[in-house]
Every structure is written in structure tokens, then in C-alpha cells.
Amino acid sequence: MSLLKYLEERGISLKDLIETALELFVPHPGVETREKAAKILKEEFMNALSDVNVSCMIVACFRAEEDANAGLIPGLTKDIMGGPGLVADEIMGMAIACYIAGVKGIFEFVRFDQAKPGILKKLGPITNDAIGGLIAGVSSNMYTRALRDHKININKN
């Protein structure tokens, strides 16, 4: 099973991921339009979603949330689940973003985590950070790729 299929079974489509990323889109050299951004985002999502390490981290977050909701994680009560005591969700989101895009991905993670656009506001406290990390890493890679391609095109002329 692919990670995309896994996410679709949980109500998260590729379209949801792209649209959520585009909610915080800021035009940059090489990616001046939403249409161009959407094209690059799709390619970058397909790349990230095919990485077994991304799959492991995303699935781990979904399983952790399922186990937490079932009362199977020692010490993790419903009160802590949505409150300030839980930081593992943020750390996992940052780890996913950093794995996909390096430290630049963490910058994007903070933007997405604070705004909670699109699909992120519909997810639970652990899964929203996992998917936020995925979107942040991919979004960061989109900007990096677009800028690199833009510089290459400038140097050709």
C-alpha cells in the first residue's frame, strides 16, 4: 500500500495536501503563480510520499493518535492530548519537515503549525503536526527547487 492510499483512507487526498500548502503560498522567483506552485508541489509530494522513512513517521503519528484516543499510551490523558503538556507531536512534525527539507523545513513547519490552514484544522493534535510536517517539508522543497531552477535559467541567458 502506498502512503497516499493510506492517507486517502483517512480522508486526506493529494488535492487536500496541495490546497493546504497553497493557502500559505508566497510568490518567489521561479514560482510566481499558484499554478506553477501547484505543479511543483504535486511532484514534490509524490516524491516525499514514496519515501519509506516518511511513511514510517507519518504512520507512527497516526497510530500514536489512535492509541492515545483509546487510552493506550501511559500517562497521556484526554486533557494532556490537546493541551500544553504534549510536545512529542510538535517534535514529530518538525522531524518530518526536517527529514524532507532540512532545517528550512522547520521554518515552514512553524508557519503551518501556527496558521493550521486547510486539512490541518480538521485533524487531531498528533496527526495535524505529522501532516503539517509533510506539507512544510514539501513546501520548503518547492521554494528551494523553484529558486534553483530560476537561477539556472538566468545563468543560461
Buried (B, 14 or more C-beta within 10 A) or exposed (E): EEBBEBBEEEEBEBEBBBBBBBBBBEEBEBBEEEEBBBBBBBBBBEEBBEBEEBBEBBBBBBEBBBEBBEEEBEEBEEEBBEEEEBEBBBEBBBBBBBBBBBEBBBBBBBBBBEBBBBBBEBBBBBBBBBBBBBBBBBBBBBBBBBBEBBEEEEEEE
